[in-house]
Amino acid sequence: MSKMNKTINLYEARKNGTFQVASIPNVGLLQSIGLRTGSKVAVQHRFGLGGPVLLRVEDSFAVAIGKDVAKQISVREVVAP
C-alpha cells in the first residue's frame, strides 16, 4: 500500500514525481483530458519563467498545463512503501 504526503499545488510538484490529484478547478477541458480527482499524474518537466508544467496523465499521454491552472490543482505525492 502506498503512503500519501501533504497536499501541494501541481506547479510546486517535483519533476519525475508521481502524484494523485486531490482537487481540480471547474475547468471542463481538464476533465476531457482525463484529469480528475483521484487520477495519477507524473511531472515530466516544469518550464522556467512561469511556463507550463508538462505531465503524463495516467501513464497514457503527455499534456502541458499552464502555470495559472497548475497552481489551482491540488496533488499528493505517491510514495512507494
N, C-alpha and C positions, 0 to 999 in steps of 0.2 A: 504494500500500500504506500502511496506517495504522500509526502508531507507538504502542506501548503504554508507559504510565508504570508507576510502582511501584504495589503493591497497598495499598489503604486499605479501611477498612470503609465500608459503604454509608451509615451515619449521618454520616460525615465528608465524603461526596461533595458537591461543589458544585452549587448549583442551576443548572439549564439545561445541565448537563454530560451527555455520553453515556458510558456505562460498559459494560464487558464483565464479566460475573460470573466470578470466578476460583474461588470456592468458596462453598457454602451449607451451613447446618446440616442435619441429618437431620430435616426437618420436612415431612411429606407434603403439607401444604397449599401450600407454596411450589412444589413440582413440579406440583401440579394447576393452578396459575395460570400455568404456563409459565416459572417462574423456575428455570433450570437452569444448571449450569456452561457457560459459553460464550454464554449468551443476552445480548442487549443491552438495557439499560435507560436511560431518561432521567429524571433527577431533576427533578420539576416544582416541588416545594415541600417544605420541611422546617419543620414546625410547632414553635414555640417551647416552652419549659418542658418539654422531654422528650417532646414529642408525636411522632406518627408522621412518616414520610417518604412523600410521595406520588410515585409513579413511574409512568412509562409503560413497559410491557413489550413489547419487540419491535415498537415503533411501532404497537401494537394498542390496548390498553386501559389505563386508569389504575387503580392499586391502592395502598392505604395499607398500609405495613409498620410495625409498632410499633418503637419505639426499641431495645428489648432484642434483637429478632430482627435488625433492621437492622445492629446492631453485630457480629453474627455472620456477616454476608455480606461476603465479600471481593470487591472490584471493582478494575478498572484503567480509568483514563480512556482513551477512544479519541480520539486526536488526529489530525486530518487532516494529510496530508503538507505 
